[in-house]
Amino acid sequence: MLSVSLKSLRIHAAHGLYPEEAIQGNDFEIDIELRLPAEIDDAWPLIDYARVYALTQEVMMGPRVTLLEMLVQAIWQRLHREWPQLSFIRVCVRKLHPPLGGEVAASQVCFEKEIPAQGTPL
């Protein structure tokens, strides 16, 4: 198994539940882990880190959504469409200093899933 990760991608975007978040935006951090089948003696599959970042940024700069869950789902689905050979995808999105009325470093939502090989029953 080959694991490829990007940690703490920082993107400023206008997502959030409150109207002021659509104007001011928020700072987000995103962690992504991708796994592919690989054997030590075979040529390893390649994942372009720049493409992972670009796809994530496209989702984050897209239409405003209110919930972190929606961002996680959109990023996860975009990565899965781009690389259907992946065997595992994990996406975490953190909103830094969310406007909750107190001191909170971040709110976070993650989704991860093992993906069965093509032809394998779910």
Secondary structure as GFF3:
##gff-version 3
##sequence-region A 1 122
A	DSSP	beta_strand	2	13	.	.	.	ID=ss1
A	DSSP	alpha_helix	19	24	.	.	.	ID=ss2
A	DSSP	beta_strand	26	36	.	.	.	ID=ss3
A	DSSP	alpha_helix	49	60	.	.	.	ID=ss4
A	DSSP	alpha_helix	68	82	.	.	.	ID=ss5
A	DSSP	beta_strand	88	96	.	.	.	ID=ss6
A	DSSP	beta_strand	106	114	.	.	.	ID=ss7
###
